[in-house]
Amino acid sequence: MTVVKQSLNSIRRVDPLIYFSVIVFLLSLVSIDIYFRKSSVSTIDSTVCSTLSADAKALQAAIQGNTITSEDAQHICSILNRRNYQDDKHCGSIVGHLPSKDSWKLLNAAGKEHDPWMQMKWVGKPAKCRVKGHVIEALDDVNNFRRGYSLKYIWDVEDKTHILPWLLGSRQDLNSRKRRVLLDLGGNMFNTSIQWFMRMYPCDFTEVHVFEVDKSLFQFPKEAYIESSNVAEQNMLAVTVNETPRIPKWMIDRMKLYNVFVSDSDDPEKNAWNITRFIKEELRLTAQDTVVVKMDIEGSEWAILKRWTEDPEMADIVDELFVEIHYTDYSMGGFGWFQFEDHNREQAVHLLAGLRAKGFFAHAWP
């Protein structure tokens, strides 16, 4: 007790000025902390807060399924694009979407280098930049775009196996929109591409528009589908069933055929239609619709795609683009590709990279 009393007496004898100084010092520290916190907040550009607010509003409307304006839709696309570019400062330009120099070439260093994408992978590697907020396959700077055929995994030059893992329809729900449109520009025959999209693409298309100028090629399939009989009988010997069920009538009714040339301008004398005008004015497609485009039009794609890269509205309208870009290529010489002497492979890669940089979820077809 004596020790405690002595301690209390010594505290009472401390000059009150010391107490006051300690309190002032502590208050000063608190004031300094508050000042720097406010300063760091004030350095944020006021537009950031408004942008975040607008982003939240637009995304919430989309998630809740509310009706959104075309301006809201475009704003949502811009949100996705900003997210796309945040990983790499170059993803907003063509540079970010071009393959790295010699990225696919196998380094011959006495077996010291191992490249699974050159030695065993049928499917391509993922690109470093996303498109529309999603991962997409990297562009190939060495082989023809047809990986399976170029790497001699398959004899079929039209094989599409390498495309399947990268479909946008597998990454987001494209069935939630009322209009779901497939445009096949250069339909050829029914089993060339239309049948593949109907069976393999994860979207129930409400409209299918097929362009094929040669009337002798594309023919509507015969309708035949009975659900109760479309089941293979049990086979104890496990014999593979090779019969393919035909297309049902209701799906055929959704198709429309146009025997005209797909072009960048209207030319009645040449029976050519401006496909951009057709999409915007006749079909009146918007960013609120699901739109998948396959393009194989024997060289006419260059002028059309150049226009599309200069038209931000088209990148919003088209959800996914599959395009066969024609150029002089020896591996495709047997298929008549020597006639496309105005363009080379490097230009084709740059065109695809440019489309992606503008927001097109674009693949080389097939």
Summary of the structure (lengths in Angstrom):
residues: 366
radius of gyration: 30.5
end to end distance: 93.8
largest distance: 116.8
contacts: 957
relative contact order: 0.11
helix: 42%
strand: 11%
